């Protein structure tokens, strides 16, 4: 914990001595359904409604071979042990595209301001991006063709 944590008021108000029943229903992202993970079958309760925004981010534009090749040599055996700079650059190139340069400075922009507009704009860019084209070998079908 750091200084900011230590200066915060206690969280005792969020806890209680009474036991309350609750349930947890995880949402399984579509991208996980393209893996061999032991996941529950899709149901309306564990699947997101397929809005344009959800579709834009639902499936990776890269297949497992791409990510395996790019992350080869990174140490994922322990948390926070991979080379952060290299991993961030791999993520940038894989998610934003090889042609978009990695940012070298931060803008300092407060992304909490007009967050909804920023997310909508990002989803629109993702829908139009050739990087967002579905990978036929992973998905088996594609709702839109590459540009």
PEWOPE-V115399 format. One line per field, one symbol per residue. ss: DSSP state (H for helix, E for strand, L for the rest). burial: + if it has 24 or more other ideal C-beta (glycine too) atoms within 12 Angstrom, else -. A space follows every 50 residues. Layout:
ss = ???
burial = ???
//
This chain:
ss = LLHHHHLLLLLHHHLLLLLLLLLLLLLLLHHHHHLLLLLLLLLLLLLLLL LHHHHHHHLLLLLHHHHHHHHLLLLLLLLLLLLHHHHHHHHHHHHHLLLL LLLLLLLLLLLLLLHHHHHHHHHHHHHHLHHHLLLHHHHLLLLLLLL
burial = -----------------------------++-+----------------- -----+++++++----+--+-------------------+--++++---- -------------------------++-+-+++++--+---------
//
